[in-house]
Amino acid sequence: MQHHRFTLRPLLLALLPVFAGTAAAADTAVLNPVVVTGSRAEAESFDLPYSIDVVDNRTIGEGKLGVNASEALTGVPGLVIQNRNNYAQDLQISSRGFGTRAAFGVRGIKLITDGIPASTPDGQGQAATFNLDTAERIEVLRGPFSSVYGASSGGVIQLFSRDGKGKPSLKAGVTAGSWGTSKIELGAEGAVGDTGYILNTSRFDSNGFRDHSAVTRDQGFAKLSFVPDADSTLKFTASSLKQTDTQDPLGLKWATFKADPSAVESNATTYNTRKHIDHMQGGVQYARQFGAGRLEVNAYAGTRSVTQYLSIPSFVQAAPTHSGGVVDFDRSFHGLGARWIHTLAAGPGELTLTGGLDYDRSEDDRKGYENFIGSTLGVKGALRRDEINTVTSLDPYVQAAWKLGDVTLQAGLRHSHVEYEVDDAYLSNGDGSGEVSYRKTTPAVGVLWAVSPALNLYASAARGFETPTITEMSYASAGGGFNFDLKPASSVQYELGAKAFLSDDTRLNAAIFQIRTDDELVVASSSGGRTVYANAAQTLRQGIELALDSEFSEQWRARLAVTWLRAIYDGAFTNGSTTVADGARMPGIPAASAFGEIVWRPRQNLSAALETQYRSKVYVEDSNTERAAPAYTLFNLRLTAEQKMGPWKFSEMVRLDNLFDRTYVGSVIVGDGNGRYYEPGSGFGWFAGVSARYAFD
């Protein structure tokens, strides 16, 4: 929805160069999208007292492979999302510093897709379950109001798939490129009467930039949308992800990285480190309007099986308390959410009230085996671990948004109750059975002042907390058994911000924030396949985010996102045998990051874009004494074209990544006890793709 606002053109001219030219009209930039993340009820992002960005379907898919969420989200300020070039360990994602300690997968950030959490109740998540080929948009929430999504929600990334609409159509596409990379996609979508449908399947193959990093990934997605009557909607979704024997190149030591960033340490090939994933989930969403009220209900269930072969030497596993070098678990998960949203007149303004309840449960049948049989390495050997890990959460919440003329007040209150239970059936290494629960009520408040139709100022504050995951509790410092003594990290967050339309086609967002955390979880030790966590001293994060989006002519569009973040330990502490000084930088968090792109669209069906990305240096462990991953700047180029011929639509794409073949560390493994901290980014790579869509009459 576009609004005509008074123009701050002189400021725009100071910020951006002016490009002249004539061309066919380009699509107008959607600078004020409607969102639901944070407020639960639909609202324009410009009118909300917190930082929220929307990545639309064009940004998600145009000139990209559509494999990793990092392709779509790299331009969101405050978010650091890295492709590890390791599909056995998924992406590394952090939001304002939350999530950086994750050695694999995603921690501390709530991932949601079509109402189904892609994060378990203890805060572990997998962005690989996102299906980008069917995405309509991705909403990214940062800051205080993330706490309304419960424990371990230092940020929220929510994907919405599109509904099947219009004439039935079939699509086929193929992409190929460097390192034996290929992707084949087949799809069908459309609507028949009031029933919409989407069917999509794809296979992604790559030998990988690094040695021993080959992957085959199969994804499937199906969605049915119904309109039972004028007041209700009903949607069913199902998706799957399968990766068979995905090779794990592990991290590198600094000397190996400098000698050959595409190499692996010998332990990866000696033990044939690899991972198998089989994931399926389904969900249903029902919504019904009752006058000024709206009921929304969703339910989901799924399974996930993982077998992972690690590089743990046999002499290390000889310890009686060791759980082995092969991780094998079968997970079942399900949940239910319901909320009522009601809008009513209240005094001189309008009040929207939301009340809801979320229930989530995850159960892992987890086993551990030796990764050898006799002298044969990298195979499943004797049983060393057998247990059932169960995590449940039950969270009631209420929210309110009260619009009073030029002022909007928002508030939220959530009570989180997370329970952990371990039933240890393999007692020869000690009985690790036990249970623990965490409870906390987290309030959030915000106020927005509409200074003018083109300028909004806001402030918000909240309390939040981050529970340890089952993985982080798996080892106690003494050796065997679970670390049930870990405490959740608790935080207090503040944010001040401004949202401004510099012109009808240019929007600027700015925010400053502070996050103070007690009992921050840190890596106490990591070796022999065991990572032990502990609660550290206080931490402090202070930062600035800027985002500029402008379609400053019919031919040209530019985006810029910049983040400065000072993340330190606010007080000295001892971590094992290491003393961490007051003011030491938190590892895994760059002090500065930036993304920019300029898009040239001479015609509506033809575009070229230049992207650039910058990351400052990143420390790899708490004391800041090991070699930091150096700063880097990358440039990428993409070209896209479309043609329509009757019922046919053809699309072409060429993409060039890391144009100048820069050698860089793409991500780090925080606190790795073997010194293998560094995960190299890929060198120069090219990719080209074509697709065809046929629409039936």
Secondary structure as GFF3:
##gff-version 3
##sequence-region A 1 697
A	DSSP	alpha_helix	9	15	.	.	.	ID=ss1
A	DSSP	beta_strand	34	35	.	.	.	ID=ss2
A	DSSP	beta_strand	43	44	.	.	.	ID=ss3
A	DSSP	three_ten_helix	45	47	.	.	.	ID=ss4
A	DSSP	beta_strand	51	56	.	.	.	ID=ss5
A	DSSP	alpha_helix	57	61	.	.	.	ID=ss6
A	DSSP	alpha_helix	69	73	.	.	.	ID=ss7
A	DSSP	beta_strand	79	82	.	.	.	ID=ss8
A	DSSP	beta_strand	92	95	.	.	.	ID=ss9
A	DSSP	beta_strand	106	107	.	.	.	ID=ss10
A	DSSP	beta_strand	110	113	.	.	.	ID=ss11
A	DSSP	beta_strand	116	117	.	.	.	ID=ss12
A	DSSP	beta_strand	124	125	.	.	.	ID=ss13
A	DSSP	three_ten_helix	127	129	.	.	.	ID=ss14
A	DSSP	three_ten_helix	132	134	.	.	.	ID=ss15
A	DSSP	beta_strand	135	142	.	.	.	ID=ss16
A	DSSP	three_ten_helix	144	149	.	.	.	ID=ss17
A	DSSP	beta_strand	155	161	.	.	.	ID=ss18
A	DSSP	beta_strand	169	177	.	.	.	ID=ss19
A	DSSP	three_ten_helix	178	180	.	.	.	ID=ss20
A	DSSP	beta_strand	181	192	.	.	.	ID=ss21
A	DSSP	beta_strand	195	206	.	.	.	ID=ss22
A	DSSP	beta_strand	215	229	.	.	.	ID=ss23
A	DSSP	beta_strand	232	247	.	.	.	ID=ss24
A	DSSP	alpha_helix	254	259	.	.	.	ID=ss25
A	DSSP	alpha_helix	266	270	.	.	.	ID=ss26
A	DSSP	beta_strand	274	290	.	.	.	ID=ss27
A	DSSP	beta_strand	293	309	.	.	.	ID=ss28
A	DSSP	alpha_helix	314	317	.	.	.	ID=ss29
A	DSSP	beta_strand	326	346	.	.	.	ID=ss30
A	DSSP	beta_strand	349	369	.	.	.	ID=ss31
A	DSSP	beta_strand	372	373	.	.	.	ID=ss32
A	DSSP	beta_strand	376	377	.	.	.	ID=ss33
A	DSSP	beta_strand	383	404	.	.	.	ID=ss34
A	DSSP	beta_strand	407	424	.	.	.	ID=ss35
A	DSSP	three_ten_helix	427	429	.	.	.	ID=ss36
A	DSSP	beta_strand	434	452	.	.	.	ID=ss37
A	DSSP	beta_strand	455	466	.	.	.	ID=ss38
A	DSSP	beta_strand	489	503	.	.	.	ID=ss39
A	DSSP	beta_strand	506	518	.	.	.	ID=ss40
A	DSSP	beta_strand	521	527	.	.	.	ID=ss41
A	DSSP	beta_strand	530	535	.	.	.	ID=ss42
A	DSSP	beta_strand	539	550	.	.	.	ID=ss43
A	DSSP	beta_strand	556	569	.	.	.	ID=ss44
A	DSSP	beta_strand	573	575	.	.	.	ID=ss45
A	DSSP	beta_strand	578	580	.	.	.	ID=ss46
A	DSSP	beta_strand	592	603	.	.	.	ID=ss47
A	DSSP	beta_strand	606	615	.	.	.	ID=ss48
A	DSSP	beta_strand	632	645	.	.	.	ID=ss49
A	DSSP	beta_strand	648	657	.	.	.	ID=ss50
A	DSSP	beta_strand	665	668	.	.	.	ID=ss51
A	DSSP	beta_strand	678	680	.	.	.	ID=ss52
A	DSSP	beta_strand	685	695	.	.	.	ID=ss53
###
